[in-house]
Amino acid sequence: MHSQSLKVVVTSVCIMLLALGCSKNPSTASENYEELNVKFINESSRDITGLSIGMVGTEYEINVDKVPAHEASQCLVFNLPMPKGEMGRSWGDIYGYYTHSGSVRDFFIYNYEHEFKTVTIIRVGGEYFRTEFTNSTDCCFPE
């Protein structure tokens, strides 16, 4: 009886997640949305605080309190609505800010120049800011 109740609960939760489009598995994402991921890697010897990342076309930003020195955030998942009609040039571009060594730094990444890869990796060091773009979600969804 207990295992049957557990199956019902698990099945109900899965159905709710699929209905809401909240699945983290790209193969089950809603047809009305494109799932894009951002991973923020702190390669410096100082913590990064107050990270806020948004994507043009979404109505929300993702906030991360702290990315410790020499560590990475989890993949931050954005569900970008599929464009209806002509898409603006900045559709899917990534923007945000963070505090590093007492200075607030902002960024803007042009996603269209990289053909909307599934994963954008942002690497931050003491004196640099680099981006990488890939369709491999291995860093986000290890098998």
Order of alpha helices (4+ residues) and beta strands (2+ residues): alpha-beta-beta-beta-beta-beta-beta-beta-beta
